[in-house]
Each structure stands twice: as C-alpha cells, then as structure tokens.
Amino acid sequence: MDMDVDLELEMKISRRELRVLLLHEFRSGSKATEATRNICSTMGKDALSIRTAQHWFHRFKNGNFELDDLPHTGRPSEVDMDHLKQLIEEDPRLTTRCLSERLGCSHTTVETHLHELGKT
C-alpha cells in the first residue's frame, strides 16, 4: 500500500489516540523526533509536530501520564437559555457585554446564543 496515495489514514486519528501512540513511543525508548517520524510515517505527514511530541515527552518524563485534555479555565461557554431570554425580554437594549457580565460568560458566547434564538 502506497502511503502517499492513501489519504484515508490522514485526519482519522483523535488527539487522545495520538497521545496513546506518543506514550507507546516514549515507553519504547524513542526520542521525540523519532516518535514524530514514526507516527507521521504511519498516520500522515501532518499528523504530529515535533514540538507537540516534545511537549508530551516532557510531561511523561515528569510522571504525568494523563492523556485526556484538562478542563480549561475561563468563562463557561454554556448559557442558561431561559435566563438569557428573561434578561432580553426585560430589557431588549442590553448589550452582549452587559448580558455576558450578568450570565458569567463571554460576550461571543452570548452572541452565539442570541443568534440561535434569532435575535440580533
């Protein structure tokens, strides 16, 4: 099978699966650059950057073998839609920034949910 022709392998791997492969390479004694070469030769040339492999190898060397994404800090992207509706019914002139302060989320999140409600 010619890897250049088979584009199906590219884009079919999740970030977690990629991390499992990196952990395997790490435990096999590979260096980050070698792991990148091995994974990209199998999964597609753009499946992994050397910098990403170095990041994960550094974590593994420090004893951190958690492969899942950690929750991000910051404002939540979910909004209580009933509360949003109530606020805009009470005062339809409220800005997205004002609404975001009251709801504890970003103004872009408010804009997204207002758009879902058909509001501008």
N, C-alpha and C positions, 0 to 999 in steps of 0.2 A: 504494500500500500504506500503510495507516494504522499508524504506529509504535506507537500506544497499544494497538492490537488485537493486533499481532504480538509475542507474548511469547516466541516461539521464539528470537529473537535474544538475549534476555537469558539469562545463565547459560551461553552456548555458547562463551565465549572464555576461553582459558587465560591465566594470568598472563604467560607469555612472549609470547603473541600481543598482549596488551595493551601490553607493553613495546615491541614492534616498532612498534605504532601510535604510541606516545609518541615513539619515536625518529624516526619519519617526520614527526610534527608538529614536533618540535624542529628537524629539518633543513629543514623548510619555513618556518621563521622564526616559528612560532606561539609565543605565551606559554603558560605552564602552564594558566592559566584558560581560554584559548581552546581549547587542546588538549582539556581536560576536557569542555568544552561540545561540541566536535566529535565526540569519541569517544562520549560519552553519548547524543548525539542519534541516533547510528547503532547503538550496541551495547546501549542500555538505560540508563535514567536512573541506575541504581545501579552501573554497570559500573566506575566510577572516581571516586575522591575528588580534590578539588583538591590536598589535602595529598600524596597519593601522586604525582600528576603533578609537583608542585613538587620532591619528593624525587628523582624520576628526571631531571628537567630539571637539577637541581643536579649530579647525577652526570655527565650528558652535558656540561655546561659545563666540568667538571673533567677532561674527556677520558676518562672511564670509560664505555665503550660495551658492557660485558659485560651481557648481558640475562638470563643464567641465574642461578638462586639459588646463592649461595655456600654451601659446607658450613657447618653451624652448629657452634660449639664446644660442649663439654659432654660428658656421658656418652653413649656409644652406646646406641641403643635395641634393638640386636640382642644376643642372648644365645646362648652355646654351650649348646644344649639338653641335650646329653649330659653336660656338666659340671654343669649345674643338677640334672639327675636324680641324678647321682652324689652331689652335696652333700646333697640331701634324703634320699637313701637312707641315707647315713652318719649323718645327724642330722636326723630329721624335725621337731625342735623349733626349728630355726634360724628366726629372724625374717626377714622380707623385707629389712629393713635390713641385717642381717648378711650375707645372701646377696648383696645388691647390692654391698656392700663387697668381697666375695670375687670377684664377677664383673665388677666395674668398670662397673656401670650403675646406673640409678636404681631405687629400690625399687618404683616404679609399673611399671617395665618387668618386674621380677621378678614382681610380682603378675599382670600380664597373661599372662606365660608360664606361671606356675603354674596359672592359670585354664584355659589351653589344654590343660594336662596333666591337668585335672580335680582339681587339688589346691586346698586352701584354706589 
